[in-house]
Amino acid sequence: VAITEQLTSFLTRRNTEQQIASLTETDILIIPALGSITSAQFEEAPEAISLGAEAAVDQYATLSTLALPRPLYDEHVSARRKPRKRTPVINFVEFDNQSLIGEDVLAANLDLPLGEALDVESLERQIGQLYGLDVFENVGYDIRERNGETGIVLKTRDRSWGTSYLRFQFDLSDNFSGDNFFNLGAAYTTPRINRLGGEFRVGAQVGEQPGVVVDMYQLLDVHSRYFTNPSAAYRQRNVAAFDGEDVVSEFRITEYGAELYGGRNFGTWGELRLGLRRYAGDAEVRIGDPTTPRIDFNIGEALIRLTSDRLDSLFFPRDGELLGLEWLSSQEGLGADDEFDQLRVSALTAHTRGKNTLLLQGRVGITTSGFAPLQSVFTLGGFGNFSGFGVNELVGQHVGHVSAMYYRRIGDLALLPVYAGVSLELGNTWDEKSDISLSNTITAGSLFVGMDTVIGPVSLAYGRAEDGIDSVYLVLGRFIQPRWRPGNL
């Protein structure tokens, strides 16, 4: 990136020198005193504009020689030839499609009424939405004349780069008391595997929560409204068992199985999905009484989830909101050992002014009926998920967590934005509904620095909770953590 930045500077300087060399005595050259502001520092544009205005004012005497008296200037303006605007009427739409996406899918995502005048603003907005699917190298259009009629030719080109991609995730935390947490994961994704735009992903993770997951997301119609999402996974994780407020043991959970979802997309902002989850596994004591027998279990669950995602980015978002509502029901008729119901609600909103961003987040999970077994309890812990505690250190039948996070863009490193911030968090997990109260919550917070890199966000954070509980975190690939359940890869 640094070499590219230098090369760009060289080319820009060379072009500038050529332009200056072409000036004559009748030209006026204004050089603002920009100081250390470079052409890549777009965030300094307001200051650069102000310096440019000052430099122009300093050249007032020279520039005034180019001015006309007001009557002559008004006469000059009125004599200008005004271009005639002609909005063509669209009689046909054709495709120059050099991609795997079907032309019927492209047509379904365009709204160009035939026989009506072209709405350029609407067309460019629709082209932007098509390009936003992240499967094309470019999307454009031409206006063509044929047999006395005017039409649109939509041109799409498949990406010649990034046809498949590899993404990484890294989690490291340490509480300075001998307990640490480490995960390293990678996911390989192949998009647009067919004309409707299906996607295939395989992921693997090693460390504290090893596992493998295979996932496919398939759209079912040309309007991209309906989808199916089957997946299969094998994973392990640790969950603590409590006696009151005391940790009495820690279990190693191993589970394997499959999930099947189907649902409806709502434009580009949300979805409604229904699903079935079927897993089997066991829980073995990791820390505690070694004579504790292994617990074998079966999971059979149905769920319905509504999600609205209007965030501008999951990587240091600056604007928008993310809302989620889920109802999960574990039933013996679906193969489960235990019957219980859980409700999850989450909300996140981001607001930015200048270089400053405020991120507000809240999550609530309630076991509304029955008693969730060890492998299905709610968890808290980790950077942004209750800073100061280790990952999934707090568990319970019910959970509540609210946080306010402030971060400021403090500069750029090799053209990549760097942020520094602080968070304040409040919450807890509970086994009894009667224990849920503000007086029974824990306060926590964090200090962090982060950078939005080409391989995802990287954050280094220090978290501290009540009673001196603290940890340090190094995270790659995730900044905000809208987790619905433990153990997700």
N, C-alpha and C positions, 0 to 999 in steps of 0.2 A: 504493500500500500504506500509506503514511504517513497519507493522508487517511482511509482506511478504519479504521486504528487509532485515530485521533482521534475519528471518529464513534462507534466502539464505546465508547470511554471516556466520551464525552458521554452516550450512552444509558444506560450502566451507572450513571454518577453520578446521572443524573436519577431512575432507578428507586430507587437507594439513598436519595436525599433524600425521595422519596415514602413509602418504607417507614418512615424515621425519623419523619416527620411524623405517621404513624398510631399511634405508640406512646403509651401511657397511663402513669399513675403506677404501675400494677401490672406493667409490663414492665421488663425489665432490658436495658440496652444495653451491650455490651462492645466496645470499640474497641482492637484490638491495635496496638502501636507497630511498624508494618511498615516504617517508614523509606522507602527508595527502591524497595521491592518492589511491582511493579504486577500487575494481574490477568492480564497476558499472559506473565509470567515463570514459566512452569510448572516450569522447572528449579529454581526457588527454593522449590518447595512444601515440602520438609522443613523449611527454616528458618522459613517462614511458619507452618507447623503448630506448631512449637515456640514461636514468639512468641504464637500464639493460646492455647496451653495456659497460658503464663505469665500472660496477661491474665485468663484465667478463674480461676486460682488467686488473683490479686489481688482478685477479687470474691467470695472464698469466703464472707465474712460475709453478703453480700447474697443469694447463691445458696442458702445454707443455710436461709433462711426458706422455701424451696420444698420442702425435704426432708420425708419421712415417717419415723417410727420404723421400724426394720427389720421388726417383726411386721406393722405396717399395710402396709408396702410389699410384703412377700411376699403378703399377702392381696390387695392390688391387682393384682399380676401374675397370680396364679392365677385372678382373676375376669375377666381379659381374655378376650374371645371369640376363640378361635382360628379363623381362616378354614379352611374345608374345601377341600382340594385335590382337584380332579377332573380327571383326565387323560382327555381324550376319545379314543375309538376312531375311527380314520380309515377311512371307508368309500369315499371318492372323492377324486380330485384333479382340479382344473380350472385353467384358465389365463386370466387377463386380460392378454393379451400385446399390448402396444403398442410392439413393436420389430420390427426386421427379422429377428431370429433366430427360426428355426422352433420351433414348440411341441414337435416331436419332439426337437429338440436340448435344449430345456429339460427335457423329461421324462427324457431319457437322463442328465442331470446331477443328477437327484434320486433319492434312494433312500428312498421312503416306503411301507413295506409296508402294504397294505390289510388291514383287519381287526385291526390291532394298535394299541396305545396310542401316542399321539403322543409322540415323543422330541423335545422342544422344543430341547434343546441340539444334537442332531444336525441338525435342520432349520435352525437359525440358522447353524450352521457351513457347511452346504451353500449357503445363501443368500449367505453371505459369499464363498464361492468363486465363485459366479456373478457377484456384483458385482465381484469381482477381475478378471474378464475385461476390465474397463474399456470396456464397450460400452453399459452401462445408466446412465441418470440415477438410477434407484432400483429396488430389488428388495424386495418385501415380501410379506406373506401375511395372509389373513383366515381365520378359522374360521367356516364356514357350516353352518347346519342346513337340511336339505331332505328333505321326506317322511320325517321321523323319523330321518334319517341325518346324521352329522357328516362334514364334509370340509374340505379345504384348497383355497383359491383363491390361486394364486401370481400376484402382480401385478408386471409388468415394464414399465418405461417407457424408450423410447429416449432417448438423450441429446439434449437440445434445444440443446446447446452442444458445441463441439469434435467435430462429426461428422467433420470432417477437420482435420488439424493440420499445422503447419509447424515443423520443428525445424532448428536451426542448429548448425554446428560451426566452430570457429575455432582455428587453430594458428599461433603466432608464436614463433620462436626466433631468438636471435642469439648468436654466440660471441665478440663484441667484436673480431673480427679481419677483419671484412668479409664473413663468410659468414652469411647469414640464411635463414630458412625461413618461408614464409607459405602458409597454406591457408584458404580460406573456403568452406564448403559449406552446403547446405540440402537437406532432404528433405521432400517433401510426401506425406503418408500418408492414404489413405482406408480406414478399417476397415469391417468387416461389409458387404462389397459384395454378399453373398448370404445366404441363410438358414442356411448352415453356418458363416458367420463368416469368409469370405475377406478378405484384406487386399491392397491395391495400394499401391506406393510408387514414386516417381520422385525421384531425387536428382541434384544437380549440384554440382560443386566447381571453383573457380578458384584459381590460385596455382601453387605448386611442383608439385603433383600434380593437374592438372585432369582432369576426367572427368565422365561421365554414366552413371547406372545406372538400369535399370527392373527392378522386382522384384515378384513376386506370391507370396503365401503362401496356399495353399488347403487347408483341412481337407476330408477326404474322407468322413467318417462322422459320425453324430450324437453319438457318444461322444467326438469330438475326439481319436481315437487316431492316425489315419493322415493324412498330409499330403503335398502336393507343393509344390515351391518353385522355379519357373523364374525365371531372370533373364538380362539382357543388359547389357553394359557396354562403355564405351570409356574408357580412362584412360592417363595418362602419369606417369612417375616417373623419378627419377635413381638410378643404381646405380654405385658405385665399383668399379673393377677394380684388383686388387692384384698386385704382384710380390713375393712374400714378405710382409713387413710394410709395404711402401711402396705408396702409391697412385700408380699410373702413369697412370690416366685415369678419366674419369667418362662414363658412357653415359646417353643419354636413351632410356628404354624406352617404346614406344608399343604398346599391345595392345588388341584388340577381339574380342569373342566372346560366348559364352553359357554358362550353367551350368544344369543340371537336377538337382534333388535330390528324393528321396522318403524317407519315413521313418515312424517310430513315436514318438509321445509317451508318456511314462510319467507320468501324472498331471500335476501342475503343477511337477515338479522336474527333469525331464530328457527327453532325446530321443536316438534313434539315427537317423542319416541316412546314406544312400548317395547318391553323386552322380557326375556326369560333367561335366568342364570341357573346353571346346573353344575355344581362342583362337588368333589369328594376330597378328603384329606385327613390329616391327623395333627394332633398337638402333643409334643413331647416336652417334658420339663427340661429347661436349659439351665436355670438357676433356681435352686430350692431343694426340696426333699427328693433325693434320687430314686426313692421307692414309689414315687407318684406314677401310677400307670399311664400309659399312652392313651390319649382320647381320640378315637376315630369319629369322624363326623361326615354328614352329607348336607349339602346346601341346595335348596330348591326355591327360587325366588321369582316373583313377577314384579315388574316395576313400570311406572309411567313417569316420564321426566319432561318438563317444559323448560326450555332455555331461550333466553334473549341475549344476544351478544352484539352490542353496538360500540365496543371498545375499538379505538383506533389501532391498538397493538397490545398483545400480551407481554411484549418486551418493553418495560418502562412506559406504560400507557400514559397519555396526556389528556385524553378526552373520551367521554362515552361512559357506558355502564354495562355491567354483566349481571344478569339475574338468572336464578335457577330455582326450580321447585320440583321435588321428587317425592313420590310415595312408593315404598318398597314393602312387599308382603311375602313373608316366608311361610310356606304351606307344606304340610305333610303330603298332600295330594300331588305336589310337584317334586317329591323326593326328599324333603327336608326332615331333619331329626327334630327340629323345634319350630313352633309356630309363634310368630311375632310380626308386628308391623312397625315401620319407622317412617318418619316424615323429616325431610331435609329442606331447608330454605337458605338461600345465600343471595347476597347483593353486594355489588362493588361499583363504585363510581369514581371517576377521575376528573379533576378540574385543574386547568393550567392558566397562569397569568405570567407572561414573559418566560423566564427560565425556571419558574417555580411551579411545582405540581403538588396537589393534595389528593391523596388516595384514601377513600373511606371504604371499609369493608366490614361486613357482618355475616355470621353464619350460625344457624341453629339446627340442631338435630335432636329429635325426640323419639324414643321408643314408646309408641302410643299404646301398644298392647303386648302382652306376653313379656318374655325376658330373653334378650339377645344373648347367644352364647359367646364364648371368648373370641371366636373367629369373626364375629359380626358386630363387635362393639365399636363405638365412635372413638376416635383418637385425636390427640393434639400433641404438638411438639415440633420444633424446627423453626428455622428462619421464616418469618412471616406467617407461621402457623402456630405460634406461641413461643416467641423468641426467649432464649435462655434455657429452655428444656431441650432434651434430645429428641430426635425424630420419633413420633408415636409414643412418647414417654407417658403421657396421660391417657387413660382409657376410662370409659363409662357408658352407661345406658343412655345418657343424655349429654349434650355438649352445647356450649355457647361460647362464641368468640367474636369480639369486635375489635377493630384496630383503626388507627389513623396514622397514615404514613406521609411524611413530607420529604420530597427530594428536589434538589436544584441541579440544573445542568451547569457544571463548574468549568467545563472546557471540552476540548477535543484532543484525542490522541490518535495520530495518523488518520484524521478525518472521521474518527468514530467518537460519538458523544460519551462523555464521562459524567456520572452523577454522584452526589453525596447526599445522604439523608438520615432521617431519624424516624423511629416508629414508637407508638405508645399502644399497648394492647391490654385487654381486659377479658377474662373468661375463666372457664374451668370445665371439668367433666364431673358428672354426678351419676350415682347408681339409683337414687331415689328422687322422684319428682318433688317430694317434700323438702329436699335439701337445696333445691334451686332457688337462689336469692342473690342479690347484689352483695350482701355481707359475706357470702361464701364464694367469692371470686378471687382470682389472683391477678395482680398487676405485673406487667412485663413490658419490655421495650428493647430497642436495638439501635445501634449506630452502624452505618454501612456506606460503602462506596461500590459503584457498579459501572459497567461499561457495556454498551450494546454493540456486540461484535458480529462479524460475518457468520459465526457459528452459534450465535445465540447470546443471551445476556450472561455476563459473569459478575458475580457479587461476592464481596468479602465483608462479613458482618460480625459484630460482637453483640450478643444478646444477654440480657440480665433480667431475672424475675425476682419475686420476693424471696426473703430468707437467703439471699446471696447465691441463688442458683444461676449459673451463667455458662455460656458456651460460645465458641467461635465457629463460624460457618464459612465454607467456601463452596459456592454453588455455580454450576454451569448449566445453561439450557432452560432455566426456569427462574422467573422473578416473582410474579404473583402465583399463588397456589390454590386454585379453586378445586380442592380435592373433595370428592364425594364419598370416598371410602378408603380404608387403608389398603396398602399393597398394590395400588395401581402402578403399572410400569409406564 
